[in-house]
Amino acid sequence: MAARYTRRLQKELGEIQRAAPAGLEIGEVTNLEHWTIGVLGAKDTLYEGEKFQLHFKFPTQYPLEAPEVTFVGNHIPMHPHIYSNGHICLSILYDGWSPVLSVQSVCLSILSMLSSSPVKERPADNDTYVKNAKGRSPKDTKWWFHDDKV
């Protein structure tokens, strides 16, 4: 990993370790390329008190290229933009990525997405998508961002 990307990741990791925003907790960091971050459902939302795990996988081109972010573990949130395999349909993880975004801003966007959801349900095409995406990165998907209601 290039020195400037290493510095950026070290800086972001240090910031989260020192003062993680409410609802976020740094988990396992096996190396700078793989992080696990805990997300706690916000109070007065459908996900209140529920705990989820996000896995961040950083490409060598980070922050010029978005990290791969998925929910992992046995408890994947039921949400219209989160597939049962943990893949997340959120524009900032793909076409809407900008190098000014950070791990913290991605986590807060995901937490906001969860908090604003009026229903707990899987995307309508969940079964087909999961079957076709088996063993593939969510970055290999051509996402269609059309629903900003949840």
N, C-alpha and C positions, 0 to 999 in steps of 0.2 A: 504494500500500500504506500502510495506517495506520501512524503513528509507533510505536505500541506493538508491532506485529507486526514492523516493521523492526528495532526494538531487540532483540526476542527472537531473530530470525534472526541478527542480527549477533553476539549473545552466543554462540549455539550454534555458529556458524561459527568464531568465535575459539577456543572451547574445543576443537573438533576439530582445528583447525590447530595449536594449541599442544601438545596431548597426545592424539592419536588412540589409542583402545584397540587392542590387538594385533589384527591382521586387518583393520583399516580404514585407508583412506588417502583423504584429501580429494582429489578430482580437480578437474575444471573447474567453476568457479562463474562463469557468464556474467553473472549478476545474482542478487540475493537470491531470486528466484522459481524459479530452476533450478539444481540442484546435481547433480554426478556424484560418487559415492563408490565407491572401489574396495573390493572385499571379497575377502579371501584365505582359501581353504578351510583350516580348522584342521588341525593335525597330528593324525595317527592317526584321521582320518575319511575317508569316501569321497571327499571333495573336497580332500584335502590337496594343497597346492601349486597348486590351480586358482585363476585370477583371474577375477572377475566385476565387472561395472559396474552400479551402481544409479543410477537417475535419480530425483531428488526434484523434484516440481513443487508449489510451495506456493500454496494458495489465499489470497485476501486476508483470509480469516477465521482463518488459522493463528494461534495454536494451538488455537482453539476447534473448528476442523475439521481433519481429518487431511490430511496431504499425499498426493498421488498418488505412489506408489512402484512402479517397475517395473524389471526387469532389462533392460538394453539391450546392444547390440553383437552380435557374432557368436557369443558363447559364453554361452548361457543355461543355467543349471544344470538337469540332469535331476533332477527331484525330484517326488514325488507331489503337491505343493501349488504347483508353479510350472509355468505353461503355456508352451508354446514361443514365444508372443508376448511373454513377459516378465511377464505378469500373475501376481500372487502372491496366493494364498488364505491370508490370515493375518488373524485377527479384529481385531487392534489397528490395522489399516489401514482398518477400516470400522466396524462396530457396536461394537467394543471400544475405540475410540479414546478417549483422555482427554487434556485439555490439559496434564497433568503429564508426559506422554510427550514425548520429544525425538527429534531426528534420531539421536542416539547410541543411545538405547534401542531405536529401531526397527531400526537396523543390527545391534545386538547380538541382538535377537530373531530376525532373519533369519539371522544367523550361527549362532545356537543351533539354529534349525530345520534348517539344512543339516547341522550337526554331528551331530544326533541321528538323522538318516535312516539306516535300515538298508538301503535300496535306492536305486538310481539309475534312476528311471523317471518317465515323464510321467503326469499324472492320467489316469484311465481315459477321461474325456470330452474329452481334449485337442483332437482334431481338430474335433469339433462346436463346442466352445467357441470355439476360435480363429477358425473360419469365421464364427460369429455375432457375435463381438466385434470383427471387423475395423473399424479406424478409431474404436473407442470407448474411452473411459476405463474402467479396471477399476472405478472408482467407480460406473459405470452398471450393474454386475452385482449381482444379488441373490444373495449368497454364502450357502451352507449350510455352516456350520462344524460338522462332525460327526466328524471324525477327528483325535484328538489324539495318535495313536501315532507320527507322524513330524513 
